[in-house]
C-alpha cells in the first residue's frame, strides 16, 4: 500500500511542468490568443507601473494564494454526506474505523485570490483573479477514524482548473483520470455532527 503524506495543493496542480508561475504567465502573455488584451487589462489596472515587475509581483503573491490543499476543498464538500457524517459520529469516541464509499460525483469550487499592488507603502490597486475548479470523483472510499476523515483509499479523479483575470484565461489545466494510489492521508478535517 502506498501512502502519500505531502499535501497536494492548487499551486502544484496548476504549475506542474512550469518552473514558476511567472514563467507560465509570461508564456500566456506572449503566445495566448488574448495576450494583448490581457496586457492592456493589467496595465489599465495599475497605470504607470512597468508590466514586468507587475507580473513578477502577481506571480509571487498568487503562488502563496494557491497554496490551498486540494483535500481541504474535497473534505469540505464531502462533509455534507449523510453517510460520512454518520461514520464520523460512530467513530468519534471509538478506536474503530469505518470505510465509507462515495458514489461518482462532481465537486465545483470557485476561489477569488487577489493581489494588492503597493507602491511606496501606498495601495494602488487590488487585482482579483477567479479560479474555477471542477473535480470529477469516481469510486472513492474514505476511511473514517477518531471522528474524522483520515484517508482516501481508492478511486479516480479528473480535474479542470482555470485561472482568469478579468474575462481572460491566464492558466488552464486538465488532469485525469488519475487513479488514487493506495491510500492518501488527509490532514485533520472533522465534519460537524
N, C-alpha and C positions, 0 to 999 in steps of 0.2 A: 504494500500500500504506500502511495506517495502522499506526503503531507507538505503543503506549501504554507509557510508562516508569514512571508513577506506580503504586505497588503498590495493589491492591485489598485492603482488609482486612475482617475480620469486622465491625469497627466501622462502616465506610462502608456495608456491605450492610444491617446491622440498623437503622441510624439514617437511612437515606435518607428524606428527606421530613420529618424531625424536626429542630428546631434543636438539640436536646440530648437526651441520654439521660434527664435528669431530667424533661424535658417528656414524653417517651414513657412513663416510669414513672408520672408523675403522672396521665396520661390513663388508663393501665391501672388505677391505684388509684381513680380516680373513676368510671369507666364500666364496668370489667370485670365479668364475671359473678361472679368470686370476690373482688371488691375488699375486702370486709370481712374475709374470711378471710386474704387476703394481708397486710393491715394488721395483723391480730392476730398472724400468724406473725412479722412483722418486729418488732413491739412486744414480743412474748414473747422474741425472740432478744436484744434489747437493752433490757431493762426500765429504766424511769426516764428514758430519753432521748427528747425530743420527736421525733415522726415526721419532721417537715420537715427538720431537719438530718441525720437519718439517711439519708433519701432522697437529699439533695444529696451527702452523702459517698459513699454507694453509687454514685451516678451517676458521680462523678469517678473513682473507683477502677476501676469496671467499664469505663469508656471506655478507660483505659490497658490493662486486661487484654484488651480486644477488639481491640487494635492488632496482630492476628496476620494476616500476609499470607495470603490465600486460596491463593496459589500455593504457599506452603510446605506446606500441607495436601495439595494436589494432587500436588506433586512427591514428597512422602513416600510417597504411595500408588502413584504411577507407578513409583517406584524398584524396585518388585517385579516389573516386567515384564521377561521374559527378552529380548525383542527390544530393549527400551530399554537394558538392561544391556550387551547385545552391541554396540550402536551407541556407547555410552559408551566401551567398551574399544577399539573400532576407531578412534575419533577422538581418543583421549587424547594420542597423540604425532603427530598429523597436523594439517594445515591444512584437511582435508576436512570437510564437514558431511554429515549423514545425516538424511533425513526418516523418521520412524517413525510410521506410522498406528496409532492405538489404536481398538479396537472399542468399541461402545456399552457403557457400564458405569456403575455407581453407586458412589460413594465415600461412606461414612458415617464420621462422626467425632464423638466426644464430648469436650468440654472442661469443666473444672471451675474456672472463675475464682472467686476468693474476695476478700472484703473483710474486713480486720481492723478492728474498731471499737475505737478507743483513746480513753480519757477520762483527762485529766491524766497522760499518758505511760504509762498502765497499760492493757494489753489487756483489753477487756471481753468481746468475742465475735468469732468468726470466722463470717462469713456466706458459705456456699458455694452457688454457683449451678451449674446444669447447662446447658450449651449443646449442643444436638444439631444436627448438620448432616447434610444429605443432598444430594449433588451428583450429578445425572444428566448424564453427559457422552456426547456422540454425535459421531462424525465428526472427532475431534481428530487433528491431525497435529502432532507435535513435531519441532522442529529440534534436532539434537544436534551440537555442535561443541566441539573442545578438551576432550573428555572430560566434558561436562556438557550438561544440557538448557538451551537458550538461548532458544527461542521456542515459543509455541503459535501454530500457523499457521492453523488453521481449526477449525470445529466449532460445536456449540451446547451450552449448559449450562442446566440448571434447578437452582435452589437452594431448599432449605427450611431455615430456621434457626429454632430455638425456644429461648428463654432461660427457664429455670424457676428459681423459688426454692421450696424445699420441693416440694410437688406442684402448685404454681400456675404457670401460664404468664404470664410478665411481658411478653414480646415474642414475636411470631411473624411471620416474613417469608417470603414465597414469591416467587421471581423466575423468569421464564422462560416458554418457552425464549428464551434470549438468544443471538444469533449472535456469535461471536468475530470482531471486526472486523480484517481484515488480519492483523497479527502483534502478539502481546503478548509483550514481553520478560520473561523470568523472571530473578529475582535468582539469583546463583550457587547452584546446588544440584547437587552431584555425587553420583551414585549409586555405591554400593560395587561394586567389580568382582567 
